[in-house]
Amino acid sequence: MNLNKLKKTDQSSIALLGDRLPSLDEQFADVPPFLAQASIPESATNHIIPRQITIIGGRGRMGRLFKEQFSALGHNVNVLEHEDWEYAEQLLNSAELVLVSVPIEYTVDVIKRAAKYLAPTTALCDITSIKTQPTQAMLEHHSGPVMGLHPMFGPSIKSFLGQKFVICPGRNDESFQWLLDFIKIQGGELIVCTPEEHDQMMVIIQAVQHFCRLSLGVFLAEARIDIEQSLLISTPSYHQQIDSVKRLFSQNSHLCVDIMLATEERCEAIKSLANTCSRLARLVARKDREALIQEFESIQELFEEKSKVVVK
């Protein structure tokens, strides 16, 4: 009698648990986001149509990152470096996507050279940190699909999860839909703007910021500041600032300098910032407290107004 009761109780518990537990389909649906969050690439699935991709500059750090991400989902990726141009026709002519990942100073010349080998259906895309000149060059020298792409991160990341990509449409946007879907599947965020809008914002977001961090790094080195000791008693904001300086100096020096010098607008903005710093430094040297407070409060009001607009 007791055994029968226990058996009935067990069966009731199992049925109750069955109602509460998610189905296998529901459980498996959570796997891809979990893998992405853990920086583990998913295996290629039946949903992925393998594409033929050639990355020009695919042995550089950013090129390698994209090669790894594409290959992880089953795409066929070839690499073309400066010593491989004798094989350009076979590497470029049959590609569905050609991704240009070379230093800023070489980008336009590489686009012109590569365009000679591209089929009219080949999608051509660059990942340079300036967009106006490369996009214009692609549109001028290639009759097929064109798009400018700027990954807003460095090559040290493990996955595209949570990373921003600026998209500058050029021609035949539909040819890039699979690429945009690929980025979104990997957890990337797409931001669309014109090449001109992109370059205008990058003056501040990249060039001026790089210069500020470069200047602080040089100052700390010349002042012989013990960075690690300073971090022991630092505020959170100082720690964040030092982390950003460290990240800058962990990157390729040529790339960082090229980003600052890429356009005349960037050079002029950095010069303007330097003039502002000099003007404020003169106020400090004169111990002009009232003038410094006036400068502070005028900018304080500006940021408060901007904050109110954002909240609305």
Wavefront OBJ file of the C-alpha trace (Angstrom):
o trace
v 0.000 0.000 0.000
v 2.775 2.427 0.964
v 4.697 1.536 -2.200
v 1.682 2.374 -4.356
v 1.323 5.731 -2.619
v 4.991 6.502 -3.142
v 4.740 5.512 -6.806
v 1.728 7.779 -7.315
v 3.531 10.630 -5.525
v 6.596 10.167 -7.752
v 4.466 10.158 -10.888
v 2.686 13.340 -9.773
v 6.009 15.052 -9.030
v 7.412 14.063 -12.421
v 4.322 15.384 -14.197
v 4.499 18.632 -12.206
v 8.167 19.087 -13.070
v 7.412 18.343 -16.709
v 4.935 21.212 -16.759
v 7.420 23.593 -15.171
v 10.570 22.702 -17.110
v 11.058 24.347 -20.532
v 10.967 22.098 -23.578
v 14.179 20.991 -25.291
v 13.533 23.478 -28.090
v 13.188 26.282 -25.548
v 16.377 25.209 -23.784
v 18.379 25.001 -27.023
v 17.134 28.454 -28.052
v 19.217 29.925 -25.211
v 22.435 28.256 -26.358
v 23.613 30.673 -29.132
v 23.387 33.828 -26.964
v 25.129 31.979 -24.126
v 27.944 30.874 -26.436
v 28.336 34.391 -27.777
v 28.457 35.844 -24.254
v 31.159 33.329 -23.355
v 33.088 34.274 -26.526
v 32.624 30.762 -27.928
v 31.815 30.748 -31.663
v 28.922 28.593 -32.765
v 29.528 25.798 -35.211
v 28.342 26.318 -38.760
v 24.688 25.452 -39.069
v 22.312 24.662 -41.862
v 21.182 28.306 -41.743
v 24.595 29.527 -42.929
v 25.297 29.536 -46.651
v 29.101 29.339 -47.021
v 30.417 32.402 -48.843
v 33.651 32.845 -50.761
v 35.513 35.706 -49.072
v 38.906 37.289 -49.741
v 40.442 39.601 -47.149
v 43.107 41.951 -48.487
v 45.416 42.386 -45.517
v 44.077 39.263 -43.836
v 47.310 38.589 -41.957
v 47.134 41.885 -40.086
v 45.563 41.876 -36.626
v 42.144 43.152 -37.683
v 42.178 41.056 -40.845
v 42.936 37.945 -38.791
v 40.063 38.738 -36.440
v 37.566 38.905 -39.313
v 39.034 35.769 -40.891
v 38.552 33.867 -37.624
v 34.974 35.101 -37.216
v 34.031 34.239 -40.808
v 35.735 30.836 -40.728
v 34.089 29.912 -37.425
v 30.683 29.973 -39.143
v 31.807 27.965 -42.147
v 32.682 30.645 -44.693
v 35.593 30.034 -47.073
v 38.188 32.741 -46.492
v 41.266 33.517 -48.592
v 43.928 36.093 -47.770
v 45.719 38.429 -50.166
v 48.842 40.213 -48.895
v 51.231 42.588 -50.666
v 53.375 39.675 -51.866
v 50.354 37.802 -53.311
v 49.297 40.133 -56.152
v 50.462 37.664 -58.777
v 47.527 35.511 -57.591
v 45.101 38.442 -57.442
v 42.888 37.289 -60.304
v 42.145 33.884 -58.786
v 41.801 35.285 -55.252
v 39.561 38.224 -56.180
v 37.617 37.338 -59.326
v 35.704 34.432 -57.788
v 35.069 36.078 -54.398
v 31.548 37.004 -53.310
v 32.975 39.505 -50.819
v 36.312 41.309 -50.904
v 37.161 42.986 -47.601
v 39.928 45.606 -47.627
v 41.798 45.646 -44.308
v 44.996 47.629 -44.839
v 46.569 50.746 -43.257
v 44.779 54.033 -43.974
v 47.544 55.424 -46.183
v 47.338 52.446 -48.571
v 43.565 51.929 -48.650
v 42.621 53.976 -51.729
v 45.534 52.629 -53.803
v 44.677 49.046 -52.829
v 41.022 49.609 -53.767
v 42.042 50.922 -57.194
v 44.376 47.978 -57.758
v 41.917 45.330 -56.555
v 38.975 46.698 -58.566
v 40.618 45.595 -61.826
v 40.142 41.945 -60.865
v 36.620 42.061 -59.427
v 33.561 40.547 -61.052
v 30.578 42.929 -61.405
v 28.718 40.897 -58.771
v 31.508 40.949 -56.172
v 30.669 42.932 -53.031
v 33.517 45.299 -52.127
v 33.879 46.600 -48.583
v 36.579 48.340 -46.552
v 37.057 48.489 -42.780
v 39.205 51.623 -42.603
v 38.609 54.227 -39.873
v 37.931 56.951 -42.457
v 35.060 56.467 -44.841
v 34.656 59.313 -47.359
v 37.727 58.726 -49.527
v 37.597 54.889 -49.497
v 33.865 54.834 -50.281
v 34.330 57.297 -53.142
v 37.216 55.209 -54.505
v 35.165 52.001 -54.361
v 32.201 53.622 -56.114
v 34.447 55.119 -58.777
v 36.559 52.065 -59.587
v 34.113 49.167 -59.008
v 30.790 48.877 -60.819
v 29.359 46.324 -58.384
v 28.106 46.404 -54.766
v 29.977 48.791 -52.445
v 29.765 49.462 -48.708
v 31.957 51.216 -46.152
v 32.308 49.485 -42.781
v 34.047 50.730 -39.636
v 34.328 48.311 -36.696
v 34.391 50.507 -33.581
v 36.819 48.288 -31.675
v 40.341 46.932 -31.838
v 41.600 43.480 -32.824
v 42.017 42.217 -29.255
v 38.323 41.384 -28.742
v 37.213 37.743 -28.631
v 33.836 38.112 -30.337
v 31.542 40.680 -31.958
v 29.106 40.506 -29.033
v 28.095 44.027 -27.982
v 30.464 45.681 -30.478
v 29.420 48.583 -32.722
v 29.821 48.624 -36.505
v 29.284 51.820 -38.501
v 27.716 51.086 -41.895
v 28.066 53.534 -44.806
v 25.865 52.339 -47.709
v 27.323 52.763 -51.168
v 25.648 50.726 -53.894
v 23.438 47.595 -54.103
v 22.906 47.347 -50.348
v 21.019 44.050 -50.683
v 24.240 42.282 -51.665
v 25.550 42.916 -48.144
v 22.469 41.695 -46.283
v 24.056 38.338 -45.457
v 27.111 40.186 -44.048
v 24.942 42.460 -41.895
v 22.944 39.439 -40.716
v 26.228 37.702 -39.881
v 27.277 40.641 -37.697
v 23.892 40.746 -35.951
v 23.910 36.980 -35.347
v 27.299 37.424 -33.673
v 25.793 40.044 -31.359
v 27.087 43.165 -33.136
v 25.222 46.484 -33.264
v 24.792 48.207 -36.651
v 24.801 52.013 -36.946
v 24.028 53.490 -40.383
v 25.280 56.900 -41.504
v 26.820 58.618 -44.513
v 30.607 58.571 -44.992
v 30.686 62.330 -44.399
v 28.741 62.065 -41.127
v 31.055 59.267 -40.007
v 34.239 61.202 -40.719
v 32.941 64.334 -39.021
v 32.189 62.406 -35.809
v 35.467 60.462 -35.914
v 37.414 63.727 -35.676
v 36.355 63.877 -32.018
v 35.656 60.216 -31.262
v 38.986 58.951 -32.563
v 41.555 61.573 -33.578
v 41.140 64.022 -30.692
v 40.756 61.207 -28.153
v 43.906 59.510 -29.414
v 45.789 62.796 -29.088
v 44.512 63.359 -25.522
v 45.597 59.875 -24.449
v 48.912 60.171 -26.270
v 49.579 63.491 -24.530
v 48.704 62.103 -21.103
v 50.872 59.037 -21.685
v 53.846 61.159 -22.754
v 53.338 63.485 -19.768
v 53.213 60.592 -17.276
v 56.352 59.071 -18.764
v 58.278 62.365 -18.748
v 57.161 63.075 -15.171
v 58.322 59.562 -14.179
v 55.003 58.813 -12.493
v 54.804 55.363 -10.877
v 51.567 54.284 -12.577
v 50.990 51.141 -10.525
v 51.516 52.974 -7.247
v 49.176 55.753 -8.343
v 46.470 53.187 -9.080
v 46.631 51.903 -5.492
v 45.162 55.185 -4.239
v 43.252 56.210 -7.364
v 39.657 57.238 -7.854
v 37.520 55.113 -10.225
v 37.638 57.843 -12.893
v 41.467 58.013 -12.745
v 41.643 54.230 -13.031
v 39.406 54.339 -16.112
v 41.544 57.066 -17.652
v 44.758 55.105 -17.112
v 43.097 52.005 -18.581
v 42.203 53.980 -21.713
v 45.806 55.226 -22.014
v 47.100 51.672 -21.615
v 44.749 50.467 -24.338
v 46.042 53.143 -26.703
v 49.681 52.184 -26.155
v 48.898 48.484 -26.568
v 47.910 49.163 -30.189
v 49.991 49.494 -33.326
v 51.841 52.832 -33.224
v 51.575 53.361 -37.003
v 47.788 52.865 -36.920
v 47.293 55.259 -34.004
v 49.360 57.998 -35.640
v 47.647 57.458 -39.009
v 44.254 57.873 -37.327
v 45.313 61.293 -36.004
v 46.861 62.428 -39.291
v 44.312 60.852 -41.674
v 42.625 64.093 -42.759
v 43.289 67.815 -42.592
v 40.142 68.205 -40.456
v 41.618 65.895 -37.823
v 44.902 67.800 -37.752
v 43.066 71.125 -37.438
v 40.883 69.813 -34.592
v 43.948 68.602 -32.675
v 45.629 71.969 -33.236
v 42.500 73.717 -31.942
v 42.474 71.496 -28.842
v 46.140 72.293 -28.199
v 45.348 76.020 -28.428
v 42.513 75.588 -25.927
v 44.824 73.755 -23.514
v 47.428 76.509 -23.868
v 44.834 79.201 -23.170
v 43.602 77.408 -20.042
v 47.177 76.731 -18.921
v 47.895 80.466 -19.094
v 44.928 81.097 -16.784
v 46.352 78.533 -14.368
v 49.805 80.125 -14.581
v 48.258 83.506 -13.703
v 46.203 81.851 -10.949
v 43.142 83.483 -12.502
v 40.556 81.729 -10.370
v 37.566 83.730 -11.578
v 38.346 83.134 -15.261
v 38.762 79.384 -14.693
v 35.469 79.216 -12.777
v 33.766 81.115 -15.595
v 35.160 78.649 -18.160
v 34.020 75.714 -16.035
v 30.507 76.989 -15.402
v 29.871 77.976 -19.025
v 30.703 74.453 -20.192
v 28.795 72.995 -17.244
v 25.669 74.784 -18.463
v 26.234 73.461 -21.984
v 26.389 69.844 -20.811
v 23.373 70.301 -18.545
v 21.353 71.612 -21.507
v 22.459 68.665 -23.655
v 21.476 66.257 -20.863
v 17.992 67.777 -20.660
v 17.536 67.359 -24.424
v 18.555 63.687 -24.215
v 16.185 63.026 -21.293
v 13.254 64.619 -23.145
l 1 2 3 4 5 6 7 8 9 10 11 12 13 14 15 16 17 18 19 20 21 22 23 24 25 26 27 28 29 30 31 32 33 34 35 36 37 38 39 40 41 42 43 44 45 46 47 48 49 50 51 52 53 54 55 56 57 58 59 60 61 62 63 64 65 66 67 68 69 70 71 72 73 74 75 76 77 78 79 80 81 82 83 84 85 86 87 88 89 90 91 92 93 94 95 96 97 98 99 100 101 102 103 104 105 106 107 108 109 110 111 112 113 114 115 116 117 118 119 120 121 122 123 124 125 126 127 128 129 130 131 132 133 134 135 136 137 138 139 140 141 142 143 144 145 146 147 148 149 150 151 152 153 154 155 156 157 158 159 160 161 162 163 164 165 166 167 168 169 170 171 172 173 174 175 176 177 178 179 180 181 182 183 184 185 186 187 188 189 190 191 192 193 194 195 196 197 198 199 200 201 202 203 204 205 206 207 208 209 210 211 212 213 214 215 216 217 218 219 220 221 222 223 224 225 226 227 228 229 230 231 232 233 234 235 236 237 238 239 240 241 242 243 244 245 246 247 248 249 250 251 252 253 254 255 256 257 258 259 260 261 262 263 264 265 266 267 268 269 270 271 272 273 274 275 276 277 278 279 280 281 282 283 284 285 286 287 288 289 290 291 292 293 294 295 296 297 298 299 300 301 302 303 304 305 306 307 308 309 310 311 312
